[in-house]
């Protein structure tokens, strides 16, 4: 029996599997969405790692270059996660075109998402860039925060994601990556640095982090920044203000009453106020 014969036969028997015939018969197919069951970590404190390739749409890159950059980025992220003992498959990851948003379940310590993972990722980037031409070089920005993340049928939601995205877009992080020419520039929230990284004895040296404060949109954010292969950025000292003068100020001359000015000659009642 052909497909057409089967459908017509079903229709004669009052059964239809073809959407067009179902509508023609006056019955609408069931188009109600069945929300995907929320994962176990939904609404719990998760680590949020957000990455972004700098200058992804630069004129020097072709479509083939961008495909290669994306492929290499995913390969390096998977390798860094697995070599750090964090299961890539157990995490939720969302493609963002020029980067990746990764939600790490709450049973994974946030410290593990930074150390050794970031050090391993920096090594992977360095290995790639050493052999890469400018068109496929990867300069990566990354940001890390922790907080409740909710996933529903429409996607992800949570202040932790917003905060991480704003750190990723922070002017100090962009400028640090551009000025240093480093492979990786990373920013973490003050909470994560204080609770998980400030006393770290692993591959990330806490003394290489710089505390920065900046404003993105309506948020004033304080965070800690690390540039792979570089020491902490020390702000140039501001010039000291000159000491207050101890010299006696000059007397103040004022005129009272009617004053006449004729060339360089001033005629009138003059008083001198001395301090």
MARBA-3410 file (N, C-alpha, C, O; in Angstrom, 1 decimal):
275
0.9,-1.2,0.0,0.0,0.0,0.0,0.9,1.2,0.0,1.8,1.4,0.8 ~ 0.6,2.2,-0.9,1.4,3.4,-1.0,1.0,4.3,0.2,0.0,4.1,0.9 ~ 1.8,5.3,0.4,1.6,6.3,1.5,0.3,7.0,1.3,-0.5,7.2,2.3 ~ 0.0,7.4,0.0,-1.3,8.1,-0.2,-2.5,7.2,0.0,-3.5,7.6,0.6 ~ -2.4,5.9,-0.4,-3.5,4.9,-0.2,-3.7,4.7,1.3,-4.8,4.6,1.7
-2.6,4.6,2.0,-2.7,4.4,3.5,-3.4,5.5,4.2,-4.3,5.3,5.0 ~ -3.0,6.8,3.8,-3.6,7.9,4.4,-5.1,8.0,4.1,-5.9,8.3,4.9 ~ -5.5,7.7,2.8,-6.9,7.8,2.4,-7.7,6.7,3.1,-8.8,6.9,3.5 ~ -7.1,5.5,3.2,-7.8,4.4,3.9,-8.0,4.8,5.4,-9.1,4.5,5.9 ~ -7.0,5.4,6.0,-7.1,5.8,7.4,-8.3,6.9,7.5,-9.0,6.8,8.5
-8.3,7.8,6.5,-9.4,8.8,6.6,-10.8,8.2,6.5,-11.7,8.6,7.2 ~ -10.9,7.2,5.6,-12.2,6.5,5.5,-12.6,5.8,6.8,-13.8,5.7,7.1 ~ -11.6,5.4,7.5,-11.9,4.7,8.8,-12.0,5.6,10.0,-12.1,5.2,11.1 ~ -11.9,7.0,9.7,-11.9,8.0,10.7,-10.6,8.2,11.4,-10.6,8.8,12.5 ~ -9.5,7.7,10.9,-8.2,7.9,11.5,-7.4,8.7,10.5,-7.4,8.4,9.3
-6.6,9.7,11.0,-5.8,10.5,10.1,-4.5,10.7,10.8,-4.4,11.2,12.0 ~ -3.4,10.5,10.1,-2.0,10.8,10.7,-1.4,11.9,9.9,-0.3,12.3,10.3 ~ -2.1,12.4,8.9,-1.5,13.5,8.1,-2.1,14.8,8.6,-3.3,15.0,8.6 ~ -1.3,15.8,9.0,-1.8,17.1,9.5,-2.8,17.8,8.6,-3.8,18.3,9.1 ~ -2.5,17.8,7.3,-3.4,18.5,6.4,-4.7,17.9,6.4,-5.8,18.6,6.3
-4.8,16.5,6.3,-6.1,15.8,6.3,-6.8,16.0,7.7,-8.0,16.0,7.7 ~ -6.0,16.0,8.7,-6.6,16.2,10.1,-7.3,17.6,10.1,-8.5,17.6,10.6 ~ -6.7,18.6,9.6,-7.4,19.9,9.6,-8.6,19.9,8.7,-9.6,20.5,9.0 ~ -8.4,19.2,7.5,-9.5,19.2,6.6,-10.7,18.5,7.2,-11.9,18.8,6.9 ~ -10.5,17.5,8.0,-11.6,16.8,8.7,-12.2,17.5,9.8,-13.1,17.0,10.5
-11.7,18.8,10.1,-12.3,19.6,11.1,-11.7,19.3,12.5,-12.2,19.8,13.5 ~ -10.6,18.5,12.6,-9.9,18.2,13.8,-8.5,18.9,13.8,-7.8,18.7,12.9 ~ -8.2,19.6,14.8,-6.9,20.2,14.9,-5.9,19.3,15.6,-6.2,18.6,16.6 ~ -4.6,19.2,15.1,-3.6,18.4,15.8,-3.3,19.1,17.1,-3.5,20.3,17.3 ~ -2.8,18.2,18.0,-2.4,18.7,19.4,-1.1,19.5,19.3,0.0,18.8,19.1
-1.1,20.8,19.3,0.1,21.6,19.2,0.5,22.1,20.6,1.4,23.0,20.6 ~ -0.1,21.7,21.6,0.4,22.2,22.9,1.8,21.7,23.2,2.2,20.6,23.0 ~ 2.6,22.7,23.8,4.0,22.4,24.1,4.0,21.6,25.4,3.3,22.0,26.4 ~ 4.8,20.6,25.5,5.0,19.9,26.7,6.4,20.3,27.3,7.4,19.9,26.8 ~ 6.4,21.1,28.3,7.6,21.7,28.9,8.6,20.5,29.2,8.2,19.5,29.8
9.8,20.7,28.9,10.8,19.8,29.3,11.0,19.8,30.8,11.0,20.8,31.4 ~ 11.2,18.6,31.3,11.3,18.5,32.8,12.6,19.2,33.2,13.6,19.1,32.6 ~ 12.4,20.0,34.2,13.5,20.8,34.7,14.6,19.9,35.2,14.3,18.9,35.9 ~ 15.9,20.2,35.0,17.0,19.4,35.5,17.1,19.5,37.0,16.5,20.4,37.6 ~ 17.8,18.6,37.6,17.9,18.6,39.1,18.5,19.8,39.6,18.3,20.2,40.8
19.4,20.5,38.8,20.1,21.7,39.4,19.3,22.9,39.2,19.7,24.0,39.7 ~ 18.2,22.9,38.6,17.4,24.1,38.4,17.0,24.8,39.7,16.5,24.1,40.6 ~ 17.2,26.1,39.8,17.0,26.9,41.0,18.0,26.7,42.1,17.8,27.3,43.2 ~ 19.0,25.9,41.9,20.1,25.7,42.9,21.3,26.6,42.5,21.4,27.2,41.4 ~ 22.2,26.7,43.4,23.4,27.5,43.2,24.4,26.7,42.3,24.9,25.7,42.6
24.6,27.2,41.1,25.4,26.6,40.1,26.6,27.6,39.7,26.4,28.8,39.9 ~ 27.7,27.0,39.3,28.8,27.8,38.8,28.4,28.2,37.3,28.0,27.4,36.5 ~ 28.6,29.5,37.0,28.3,30.0,35.7,29.6,30.4,35.0,30.2,31.4,35.5 ~ 30.0,29.8,34.0,31.2,30.1,33.2,30.8,30.6,31.8,30.0,29.9,31.1 ~ 31.2,31.8,31.5,30.8,32.4,30.2,32.1,32.8,29.4,33.0,33.4,30.0
32.2,32.3,28.2,33.4,32.7,27.4,33.0,33.4,26.1,31.9,33.3,25.6 ~ 34.0,34.2,25.6,33.7,35.0,24.4,35.0,35.1,23.6,36.0,35.5,24.2 ~ 35.0,34.9,22.3,36.2,35.1,21.5,36.3,36.5,21.1,35.3,37.1,20.5 ~ 37.4,37.2,21.4,37.5,38.6,21.0,37.7,38.7,19.5,38.3,37.9,18.8 ~ 37.1,39.8,19.0,37.2,40.1,17.6,36.7,38.9,16.7,37.3,38.7,15.6
35.7,38.2,17.1,35.2,37.1,16.3,34.8,37.5,14.9,35.0,36.7,14.0 ~ 34.2,38.6,14.8,33.7,39.1,13.5,34.7,40.0,12.8,34.3,40.8,11.9 ~ 36.0,40.0,13.1,37.0,40.8,12.5,37.0,40.6,11.0,36.8,39.5,10.6 ~ 37.3,41.6,10.2,37.4,41.5,8.8,38.4,40.5,8.3,38.2,39.9,7.2 ~ 39.4,40.2,9.0,40.4,39.3,8.6,39.9,37.8,8.6,40.5,36.9,8.0
38.8,37.6,9.3,38.3,36.2,9.4,37.2,35.9,8.3,36.4,36.7,8.0 ~ 37.4,34.8,7.6,36.3,34.3,6.7,35.4,33.4,7.4,35.6,33.1,8.6 ~ 34.3,33.0,6.7,33.4,32.1,7.3,34.0,30.8,7.7,33.8,30.2,8.8 ~ 35.0,30.3,6.9,35.7,29.1,7.2,36.6,29.3,8.4,36.7,28.4,9.2 ~ 37.2,30.5,8.5,38.0,30.8,9.7,37.1,30.7,11.0,37.5,30.2,12.0
35.9,31.3,10.9,35.1,31.4,12.1,34.6,30.0,12.5,34.5,29.6,13.7 ~ 34.3,29.1,11.5,34.0,27.7,11.8,35.1,27.0,12.5,34.9,26.3,13.4 ~ 36.3,27.2,12.0,37.5,26.6,12.6,37.7,27.1,14.1,38.0,26.3,15.0 ~ 37.5,28.4,14.3,37.7,29.0,15.6,36.6,28.4,16.6,37.0,28.0,17.7 ~ 35.4,28.2,16.1,34.4,27.6,17.0,34.7,26.2,17.3,34.5,25.7,18.4
35.1,25.4,16.3,35.4,24.0,16.5,36.6,23.9,17.5,36.5,23.0,18.4 ~ 37.6,24.7,17.3,38.7,24.6,18.2,38.4,25.1,19.6,38.8,24.5,20.6 ~ 37.5,26.1,19.7,37.1,26.5,21.1,36.4,25.4,21.8,36.7,25.2,23.0 ~ 35.4,24.8,21.1,34.7,23.7,21.8,35.6,22.5,22.2,35.5,21.9,23.2 ~ 36.6,22.2,21.3,37.5,21.1,21.6,38.4,21.5,22.8,38.6,20.6,23.6
38.8,22.7,22.9,39.7,23.1,24.0,38.9,23.2,25.3,39.4,22.8,26.3 ~ 37.6,23.6,25.2,36.8,23.6,26.4,36.6,22.2,26.9,36.7,21.9,28.1 ~ 36.2,21.3,26.0,36.0,19.9,26.4,37.2,19.3,27.1,37.2,18.7,28.1 ~ 38.4,19.6,26.4,39.6,19.0,27.0,40.0,19.6,28.3,40.4,18.9,29.2 ~ 39.7,20.9,28.5,40.0,21.6,29.8,39.1,21.0,30.9,39.6,20.8,32.0
37.8,20.8,30.6,36.9,20.3,31.6,37.3,18.9,32.0,37.4,18.6,33.2 ~ 37.5,18.0,31.0,37.8,16.6,31.3,39.2,16.5,32.0,39.3,15.7,32.9 ~ 40.2,17.2,31.6,41.5,17.1,32.3,41.4,17.7,33.7,42.3,17.4,34.5 ~ 40.4,18.5,34.0,40.3,19.1,35.3,39.3,18.3,36.2,39.1,18.6,37.3 ~ 38.8,17.1,35.7,38.0,16.3,36.5,36.5,16.8,36.5,35.7,16.3,37.4
36.2,17.7,35.6,34.8,18.3,35.6,34.1,17.7,34.3,34.6,18.0,33.2 ~ 33.1,16.9,34.5,32.5,16.3,33.3,31.8,17.3,32.4,30.8,18.0,32.8 ~ 32.2,17.4,31.2,31.6,18.3,30.2,30.2,17.8,29.9,29.3,18.7,29.8 ~ 30.0,16.5,29.8,28.6,16.0,29.5,27.6,16.3,30.6,26.5,16.4,30.4 ~ 28.1,16.4,31.9,27.2,16.6,33.0,26.8,18.1,33.1,25.9,18.4,33.9
27.5,19.0,32.4,27.2,20.4,32.4,26.2,20.8,31.3,26.1,20.0,30.3 ~ 25.5,21.8,31.5,24.6,22.4,30.5,25.4,23.5,29.8,26.0,24.4,30.4 ~ 25.5,23.4,28.4,26.2,24.4,27.7,25.3,24.9,26.5,24.6,24.2,25.9 ~ 25.4,26.2,26.4,24.5,26.9,25.4,25.4,27.7,24.5,26.2,28.5,24.9 ~ 25.3,27.5,23.2,26.1,28.2,22.2,25.7,29.6,22.1,24.5,29.9,22.0
26.6,30.5,22.0,26.3,32.0,21.9,27.0,32.6,20.7,27.3,33.8,20.6 ~ 27.3,31.8,19.7,27.9,32.2,18.4,29.4,32.4,18.6,30.2,31.7,18.0 ~ 29.8,33.5,19.3,31.2,33.8,19.4,31.7,33.3,20.8,32.8,33.7,21.3 ~ 30.9,32.5,21.5,31.3,32.0,22.8,30.4,30.9,23.3,29.5,30.5,22.6 ~ 30.6,30.5,24.5,29.8,29.5,25.1,29.4,29.8,26.6,30.2,30.3,27.3
28.2,29.6,26.9,27.7,29.7,28.3,27.6,28.3,28.9,26.9,27.5,28.4 ~ 28.3,28.1,30.0,28.3,26.8,30.6,27.7,26.9,32.0,28.2,27.7,32.8 ~ 26.8,26.0,32.4,26.2,25.9,33.7,26.7,24.6,34.3,26.5,23.5,33.8 ~ 27.5,24.8,35.4,28.1,23.6,36.1,27.2,23.3,37.3,27.0,24.1,38.1 ~ 26.8,22.0,37.4,25.9,21.6,38.5,26.5,21.9,39.9,27.7,22.0,40.0
25.6,22.1,40.9,26.1,22.5,42.2,26.9,21.5,42.9,27.6,21.9,43.9 ~ 27.0,20.2,42.5,27.8,19.3,43.2,29.3,19.4,42.8,30.1,18.7,43.4 ~ 29.6,20.2,41.8,31.0,20.5,41.4,31.5,21.8,42.1,30.8,22.8,42.0 ~ 32.5,21.7,42.9,33.0,22.9,43.6,33.4,24.0,42.6,34.0,23.7,41.5 ~ 33.0,25.2,42.9,33.3,26.3,42.0,34.8,26.5,41.8,35.2,26.9,40.7
35.6,26.2,42.8,37.0,26.3,42.7,37.5,25.5,41.5,38.5,25.9,40.8 ~ 36.9,24.3,41.3,37.4,23.4,40.3,37.1,24.0,38.9,37.8,23.6,37.9 ~ 36.1,24.8,38.8,35.8,25.5,37.5,36.8,26.5,37.1,37.0,26.9,36.0 ~ 37.6,27.0,38.1,38.6,28.0,37.9,40.0,27.3,37.9,40.9,27.7,37.1 ~ 40.3,26.5,38.9,41.6,25.9,39.1,41.5,24.4,39.3,40.9,24.0,40.3
42.0,23.6,38.4,43.0,24.0,37.3,42.4,24.2,36.0,43.1,24.4,35.0 ~ 41.1,24.3,35.9,40.4,24.3,34.5,41.0,25.5,33.7,41.3,25.4,32.5 ~ 41.0,26.7,34.3,41.4,27.9,33.6,42.9,27.8,33.2,43.3,28.3,32.1 ~ 43.7,27.3,34.0,45.1,27.1,33.7,45.3,26.1,32.5,46.1,26.4,31.6 ~ 44.5,25.1,32.5,44.6,24.1,31.4,44.1,24.7,30.2,44.6,24.5,29.1
43.0,25.5,30.2,42.4,26.2,29.1,43.4,27.2,28.5,43.6,27.3,27.3 ~ 44.1,27.9,29.4,45.1,28.9,28.9,46.2,28.1,28.2,46.7,28.6,27.2 ~ 46.6,26.9,28.6,47.7,26.2,28.0,47.2,25.7,26.6,48.0,25.7,25.6 ~ 45.9,25.3,26.5,45.4,24.9,25.2,45.3,26.0,24.2,45.7,25.9,23.1 ~ 44.9,27.2,24.7,44.9,28.4,23.9,46.3,28.7,23.4,46.5,29.0,22.2
47.3,28.7,24.3,48.6,29.0,23.9,49.2,28.1,22.9,49.9,28.5,21.9 ~ 48.9,26.8,23.0,49.3,25.8,22.0,48.7,26.0,20.7,49.4,25.9,19.6 ~ 47.4,26.4,20.7,46.7,26.7,19.4,47.3,27.9,18.7,47.6,27.9,17.6 ~ 47.4,29.0,19.5,47.8,30.3,19.0,49.3,30.3,18.5,49.6,31.1,17.6 ~ 50.1,29.4,19.1,51.5,29.4,18.6,51.6,28.9,17.2,52.6,29.3,16.5
50.6,28.2,16.7,50.7,27.7,15.3,49.7,28.4,14.4,49.6,28.1,13.2 ~ 48.9,29.3,15.0,47.8,29.8,14.2,48.2,31.1,13.5,49.0,31.9,14.0 ~ 47.5,31.4,12.4,47.6,32.7,11.7,46.7,33.6,12.4,45.9,33.2,13.2 ~ 46.8,34.9,12.1,46.0,35.9,12.8,44.5,35.7,12.6,43.7,36.0,13.4 ~ 44.1,35.1,11.4,42.7,35.0,11.1,42.0,33.9,11.9,40.8,33.9,12.0
42.8,33.0,12.5,42.2,31.9,13.3,42.8,31.9,14.8,42.6,31.0,15.5 ~ 43.5,33.0,15.1,44.0,33.1,16.5,42.8,33.3,17.4,41.8,34.0,17.1 ~ 42.9,32.8,18.6,41.8,32.9,19.6,42.3,33.6,20.8,43.1,33.1,21.6 ~ 41.8,34.9,21.0,42.0,35.6,22.3,40.7,35.5,23.0,39.6,35.9,22.5 ~ 40.7,34.9,24.2,39.4,34.5,24.9,39.3,35.3,26.1,40.2,35.4,27.0
38.0,35.8,26.3,37.6,36.4,27.6,36.7,35.4,28.3,36.0,34.7,27.6 ~ 36.8,35.3,29.6,36.0,34.4,30.4,35.6,35.0,31.7,36.4,35.8,32.2 ~ 34.4,34.7,32.2,33.9,35.2,33.4,33.3,34.1,34.2,32.7,33.2,33.6 ~ 33.4,34.1,35.6,32.9,33.1,36.4,32.2,33.7,37.6,32.7,34.6,38.3 ~ 31.0,33.2,37.9,30.2,33.6,39.0,29.4,32.4,39.5,29.5,31.3,38.9
28.8,32.5,40.7,28.0,31.4,41.2,26.7,31.9,41.8,26.7,33.0,42.3 ~ 25.6,31.2,41.6,24.3,31.6,42.1,23.2,30.8,41.5,23.4,29.9,40.7 ~ 22.0,31.0,42.0,20.8,30.2,41.5,20.6,30.4,40.0,20.6,31.5,39.5 ~ 20.4,29.3,39.3,20.1,29.3,37.9,18.9,28.5,37.7,18.8,27.3,38.1 ~ 17.9,29.0,36.9,16.7,28.3,36.6,16.6,27.9,35.2,16.9,28.8,34.3
16.2,26.7,34.9,16.0,26.3,33.5,14.6,25.9,33.3,14.1,25.0,34.0 ~ 13.9,26.4,32.3,12.6,26.0,32.0,12.5,25.7,30.5,13.5,25.6,29.8 ~ 11.3,25.6,30.0,11.1,25.2,28.6,11.6,26.3,27.6,11.9,26.0,26.5 ~ 11.7,27.5,28.1,12.2,28.6,27.2,13.7,28.8,27.3,14.3,29.5,26.4 ~ 14.4,28.3,28.3,15.8,28.5,28.4,16.2,28.8,29.9,15.7,28.2,30.8
17.3,29.6,30.0,17.9,29.9,31.3,17.5,31.2,31.9,17.2,32.1,31.1 ~ 17.5,31.3,33.2,17.2,32.6,33.8,17.9,32.6,35.2,18.1,31.6,35.8 ~ 18.3,33.8,35.6,18.9,34.0,36.9,19.8,35.2,36.9,20.5,35.5,35.9 ~ 19.9,35.8,38.1,20.7,37.0,38.2,22.2,36.6,38.1,23.0,37.4,37.6 ~ 22.6,35.4,38.4,24.0,35.0,38.3,24.4,35.0,36.8,25.6,35.3,36.6
23.5,34.7,35.9,23.9,34.7,34.5,24.1,36.2,34.0,25.0,36.5,33.3 ~ 23.2,37.0,34.5,23.3,38.5,34.1,24.6,39.0,34.7,25.3,39.8,33.9 ~ 24.9,38.7,35.9,26.1,39.3,36.5,27.4,38.7,35.8,28.3,39.5,35.5 ~ 27.4,37.5,35.4,28.5,36.9,34.7,28.6,37.6,33.3,29.7,37.9,32.9 ~ 27.5,37.8,32.6,27.6,38.4,31.3,28.1,39.8,31.4,28.8,40.3,30.5
27.8,40.5,32.4,28.3,41.9,32.6,29.8,41.9,32.9,30.5,42.8,32.5 ~ 30.3,41.0,33.7,31.7,40.9,33.9,32.4,40.5,32.6,33.5,41.1,32.3 ~ 31.8,39.6,31.8,32.4,39.3,30.5,32.6,40.5,29.6,33.5,40.5,28.8 ~ 31.6,41.4,29.7,31.6,42.6,28.8,32.3,43.8,29.5,32.2,44.9,28.9 ~ 32.9,43.6,30.6,33.5,44.7,31.3,34.6,45.4,30.5,35.5,44.7,30.0
34.6,46.7,30.5,35.7,47.4,29.8,37.1,47.0,30.3,38.0,46.9,29.5 ~ 37.3,46.9,31.6,38.7,46.5,32.0,39.1,45.2,31.5,40.3,45.0,31.2 ~ 38.2,44.2,31.4,38.6,42.9,30.9,38.9,43.0,29.4,39.9,42.4,28.9 ~ 38.1,43.7,28.6,38.4,43.9,27.2,39.7,44.5,27.0,40.5,44.1,26.1 ~ 40.0,45.6,27.7,41.2,46.4,27.5,42.4,45.5,28.0,43.5,45.6,27.3
42.3,44.8,29.0,43.4,43.9,29.5,43.8,42.9,28.5,45.0,42.7,28.2 ~ 42.8,42.3,27.8,43.1,41.3,26.8,43.8,42.0,25.6,44.7,41.5,25.0 ~ 43.2,43.1,25.2,43.7,43.8,24.0,45.1,44.3,24.2,46.0,44.1,23.4 ~ 45.4,45.0,25.4,46.7,45.6,25.6,47.8,44.6,25.9,48.9,44.8,25.5 ~ 47.4,43.4,26.5,48.4,42.4,26.8,48.7,41.5,25.7,49.8,40.9,25.6
47.8,41.3,24.8,48.0,40.4,23.7,48.0,38.9,24.2,48.5,38.0,23.6 ~ 47.4,38.7,25.4,47.4,37.4,26.1,46.4,36.5,25.4,45.6,36.9,24.6 ~ 46.5,35.2,25.7,45.6,34.2,25.1,44.2,34.2,25.9,43.2,33.9,25.3 ~ 44.3,34.5,27.2,43.1,34.4,28.0,43.1,35.6,29.1,44.1,35.8,29.7 ~ 42.0,36.2,29.2,41.7,37.2,30.3,40.5,36.8,31.0,39.4,36.5,30.4
40.6,36.6,32.3,39.5,36.0,33.1,39.1,37.0,34.2,39.9,37.6,34.8 ~ 37.8,37.0,34.5,37.3,37.8,35.6,36.3,37.0,36.4,35.5,36.2,35.9 ~ 36.5,37.1,37.7,35.6,36.4,38.6,35.0,37.4,39.6,35.5,38.4,39.9 ~ 33.8,37.0,40.1,33.1,37.9,41.0,33.9,38.0,42.3,34.7,37.1,42.7 ~ 33.7,39.1,43.1,34.4,39.2,44.4,34.0,38.1,45.3,34.9,37.6,46.1
32.8,37.6,45.3,32.3,36.5,46.1,33.2,35.2,45.8,33.6,34.6,46.7 ~ 33.3,34.9,44.5,34.0,33.7,44.2,35.5,33.8,44.5,36.1,32.9,45.1 ~ 36.1,35.0,44.3,37.5,35.1,44.6,37.7,35.0,46.1,38.7,34.3,46.5 ~ 36.9,35.7,46.9,37.1,35.7,48.3,36.9,34.3,48.9,37.6,33.9,49.8 ~ 35.9,33.6,48.5,35.5,32.3,49.1,36.2,31.1,48.5,36.4,30.1,49.2
36.7,31.2,47.3,37.2,30.0,46.6,38.7,30.2,46.1,39.4,29.2,46.0 ~ 39.1,31.4,45.8,40.4,31.5,45.1,41.4,32.3,45.9,42.6,32.1,45.6 ~ 41.0,33.1,46.8,42.0,34.0,47.5,43.1,33.2,48.2,44.2,33.7,48.4 ~ 42.7,32.0,48.7,43.7,31.2,49.4,44.0,29.9,48.6,44.5,28.9,49.2 ~ 43.8,30.0,47.3,44.1,28.8,46.5,45.6,28.5,46.4,46.4,29.4,46.3
45.9,27.2,46.5,47.3,26.8,46.4,47.6,26.0,45.1,48.5,25.2,45.1 ~ 46.7,26.1,44.1,46.8,25.3,42.9,47.6,26.0,41.9,48.6,26.6,42.1 ~ 47.2,25.9,40.6,47.9,26.5,39.5,47.6,27.9,39.3,48.4,28.6,38.6 ~ 46.5,28.5,39.9,46.2,29.9,39.8,46.8,30.6,41.0,46.4,30.3,42.2 ~ 47.7,31.5,40.8,48.3,32.3,41.9,47.4,33.5,42.3,47.2,34.3,41.4
46.8,33.5,43.5,45.9,34.6,43.8,46.6,36.0,43.7,45.9,37.0,43.5 ~ 47.9,36.1,43.8,48.6,37.4,43.7,48.6,37.9,42.3,49.0,39.0,42.1 ~ 48.2,37.1,41.3,48.2,37.6,39.9,46.9,38.2,39.6,46.7,38.6,38.4 ~ 45.9,38.2,40.5,44.6,38.8,40.3,44.7,40.3,40.7,45.3,40.7,41.6 ~ 43.9,41.1,39.9,43.8,42.5,40.1,42.3,42.8,40.5,41.4,42.4,39.8
42.1,43.6,41.6,40.8,44.0,41.9,40.4,45.2,41.1,41.1,46.2,41.0 ~ 39.2,45.1,40.5,38.8,46.2,39.6,37.3,46.6,39.9,36.6,45.7,40.4 ~ 37.0,47.8,39.7,35.6,48.3,39.9,35.2,49.0,38.6,36.0,49.8,38.1 ~ 34.0,48.7,38.1,33.5,49.3,36.9,32.0,49.4,36.9,31.4,48.8,37.7 ~ 31.5,50.1,35.9,30.1,50.2,35.8,29.7,49.7,34.4,30.2,50.1,33.4
28.7,48.8,34.4,28.1,48.2,33.1,26.6,48.4,33.2,26.0,47.8,34.1 ~ 26.1,49.2,32.3,24.6,49.5,32.3,24.3,50.1,33.7,24.9,51.1,34.1 ~ 23.3,49.5,34.4,23.0,50.1,35.7,23.7,49.4,36.9,23.3,49.7,38.0 ~ 24.6,48.6,36.6,25.3,47.9,37.7,26.7,48.4,38.0,27.5,48.6,37.0 ~ 27.0,48.6,39.2,28.3,49.0,39.7,28.9,47.7,40.2,28.4,47.1,41.2
30.0,47.2,39.6,30.5,45.9,39.9,32.0,45.9,40.4,32.8,46.7,39.8 ~ 32.3,45.2,41.4,33.6,45.0,41.9,34.0,43.5,41.6,33.2,42.6,42.1 ~ 35.1,43.3,41.0,35.5,41.9,40.6,37.0,41.8,40.7,37.7,42.7,40.9 ~ 37.5,40.6,40.3,38.9,40.3,40.3,39.3,39.7,38.9,38.6,38.9,38.4 ~ 40.4,40.3,38.4,40.7,40.0,37.0,42.1,39.3,37.0,43.0,39.7,37.7
42.2,38.3,36.1,43.5,37.6,35.9,43.8,37.5,34.4,42.9,37.2,33.6 ~ 45.0,37.9,34.0,45.5,37.8,32.6,46.5,36.7,32.6,47.6,36.8,33.2 ~ 46.3,35.6,31.8,47.1,34.5,31.7,48.6,34.9,31.3,48.7,35.6,30.3 ~ 49.5,34.5,32.1,50.9,34.7,31.8,51.4,36.1,32.2,52.5,36.5,31.9 ~ 50.6,36.8,32.9,50.9,38.2,33.4,50.7,38.3,34.9,49.9,37.6,35.5
51.5,39.2,35.5,51.3,39.5,36.9,50.1,40.4,37.1,49.6,40.9,36.1 ~ 49.8,40.7,38.3,48.7,41.6,38.6,49.0,43.0,38.0,50.2,43.4,38.0 ~ 48.0,43.6,37.5,48.2,44.9,36.9,48.1,45.9,38.1,47.1,46.1,38.8 ~ 49.2,46.7,38.2,49.4,47.7,39.3,49.0,49.0,38.7,49.7,49.4,37.7 ~ 48.1,49.7,39.2,47.7,51.0,38.7,48.8,52.0,38.9,49.4,52.0,40.0
49.1,52.9,38.0,50.1,53.9,38.1,49.7,54.8,39.3,48.6,55.2,39.4 ~ 50.7,55.1,40.2,50.4,56.0,41.3,50.0,57.4,40.8,50.5,57.9,39.8 ~ 49.0,57.9,41.5,48.5,59.3,41.1,49.5,60.3,41.7,50.0,60.1,42.8 ~ 49.8,61.4,40.9,50.7,62.4,41.4,50.1,63.0,42.7,48.9,63.3,42.8 ~ 51.0,63.2,43.7,50.6,63.8,45.0,50.2,65.3,44.8,50.8,66.0,44.0
49.2,65.7,45.6,48.8,67.1,45.6,49.9,67.9,46.2,50.5,67.5,47.2 ~ 50.1,69.1,45.7,51.1,70.0,46.3,50.7,70.3,47.8,49.5,70.5,48.0 ~ 51.7,70.5,48.7,51.4,70.8,50.1,50.7,72.2,50.1,51.0,73.0,49.3 ~ 49.9,72.4,51.1,49.3,73.7,51.2,50.3,74.8,51.5,51.3,74.6,52.2 ~ 50.1,75.9,50.8,51.1,77.0,50.9,51.0,77.7,52.3,49.9,77.8,52.9
52.2,78.0,52.9,52.3,78.7,54.2,52.6,80.2,54.0,52.8,80.9,55.0 ~ 52.8,80.6,52.7,53.1,82.0,52.5,51.9,82.9,52.9,50.8,82.5,52.8 ~ 52.3,84.1,53.3,51.2,85.1,53.6,50.5,85.6,52.4,51.2,86.1,51.5 ~ 49.2,85.5,52.2,48.5,85.9,51.0,48.7,87.4,50.8,48.8,88.1,51.8 ~ 48.7,87.8,49.6,48.9,89.3,49.3,47.7,90.0,49.9,46.6,89.5,50.0
47.8,91.3,50.2,46.7,92.1,50.7,45.7,92.3,49.6,46.0,92.3,48.4 ~ 44.4,92.5,50.0,43.3,92.7,49.1,43.0,94.2,49.1,42.7,94.7,50.1 ~ 43.0,94.8,47.9,42.6,96.2,47.8,41.2,96.3,47.3,40.8,95.7,46.3 ~ 40.4,97.2,47.9,39.1,97.4,47.5,38.8,98.9,47.5,39.5,99.7,48.3 ~ 37.9,99.4,46.7,37.6,100.8,46.6,36.2,101.0,47.1,35.3,100.2,46.9
36.0,102.2,47.8,34.7,102.5,48.3,34.3,103.8,47.8,35.1,104.7,47.5 ~ 33.0,104.0,47.7,32.5,105.3,47.2,32.6,105.4,45.7,32.7,104.3,45.0 ~ 32.6,106.6,45.1,32.7,106.8,43.7,34.1,106.7,43.2,35.0,107.2,43.8 ~ 34.3,105.9,42.1,35.6,105.6,41.6,35.7,106.2,40.2,34.8,106.0,39.3 ~ 36.8,106.9,39.9,37.0,107.5,38.5,38.2,106.9,37.9,39.2,106.8,38.6
38.1,106.4,36.7,39.2,105.8,36.0,39.6,106.6,34.8,38.7,106.8,33.9 ~ 40.8,107.1,34.7,41.3,108.0,33.6,42.6,107.4,33.1,43.7,107.8,33.7 ~ 42.6,106.5,32.1,43.8,105.9,31.7,44.3,104.9,32.8,43.6,104.0,33.2 ~ 45.6,105.1,33.2,46.1,104.3,34.3,45.9,104.8,35.7,46.3,104.3,36.7 ~ 45.2,106.0,35.7,45.0,106.6,37.0,43.6,106.3,37.5,42.6,106.5,36.9
43.6,105.8,38.8,42.3,105.4,39.5,42.2,106.4,40.7,43.1,106.4,41.5 ~ 41.1,107.1,40.7,40.8,108.1,41.8,39.6,107.6,42.6,38.6,107.3,42.0 ~ 39.7,107.5,43.9,38.6,107.1,44.8,39.2,106.8,46.2,40.4,106.8,46.4 ~ 38.3,106.5,47.1,38.6,106.1,48.5,39.1,104.7,48.4,38.3,103.8,48.1 ~ 40.3,104.4,48.8,40.9,103.1,48.7,41.2,102.5,50.1,41.7,103.2,51.0
40.9,101.3,50.4,41.1,100.6,51.6,41.9,99.3,51.3,41.6,98.7,50.3 ~ 42.8,99.0,52.1,43.6,97.8,52.0,43.3,96.8,53.1,43.5,97.2,54.3 ~ 42.8,95.6,52.8,42.5,94.6,53.8,43.7,93.7,53.9,44.0,93.1,52.9 ~ 44.3,93.6,55.0,45.4,92.6,55.2,44.9,91.4,56.0,44.1,91.6,57.0 ~ 45.4,90.3,55.7,45.0,89.1,56.5,45.5,89.1,57.9,45.3,88.2,58.7
END
